Amino acid sequence: MSPAVAELAHAAGLADIHDKVMEGRRLDRDDGERLFRSGELMTVGALANVVRERKNGDNAYFVAERVRRTLGGTRYTGLGLPPEVNVTISVGVATCPRDATVLDELMELADKALYRAKADGRDMVVLWGAEERQRVRN
């Protein structure tokens, strides 16, 4: 993300909203009203573009994270595992068109993200991309 967007948001008094967007947090009604009343079309447009660019990849990321948490929180005693043992997964996510538009490239990036998840301790989801985005771990 360009430092220019952060500078625009700060100058417009919208730094807290910028932070929420960058952290992937949901904006509330008051945030929306402040954006509307600010008159800062460049800042609002830049923040909307950040959300648009992240939307598809973040959806895949959060679905994978939900699967990871559900799997990790379920006991599989019927598989012959001791009750204190849980099954975990590591997942690498890359999305089209944000990360790649060719299937082989997309699979390669998802594979790299998977190996990063394993190298960083396993039982996590890694979303490939700028600054290798967010990593979630228990």
Sequence and secondary structure as in RCSB ss.txt:
>XXXX:A:sequence
MSPAVAELAHAAGLADIHDKVMEGRRLDRDDGERLFRSGELMTVGALANVVRERKNGDNAYFVAERVRRTLGGTR
YTGLGLPPEVNVTISVGVATCPRDATVLDELMELADKALYRAKADGRDMVVLWGAEERQRVRN
>XXXX:A:secstr
  HHHHHHHHHTT HHHHHHHHHT    HHHHHHHHHH  HHHHHHHHHHHHHHHHHHHHHHHHHHHHHHHHTSB
 GGGT  TT B    EEE  TTTT SSHHHHHHHHHHHHHHHHHTTSSEEEE SGGG  EEE 
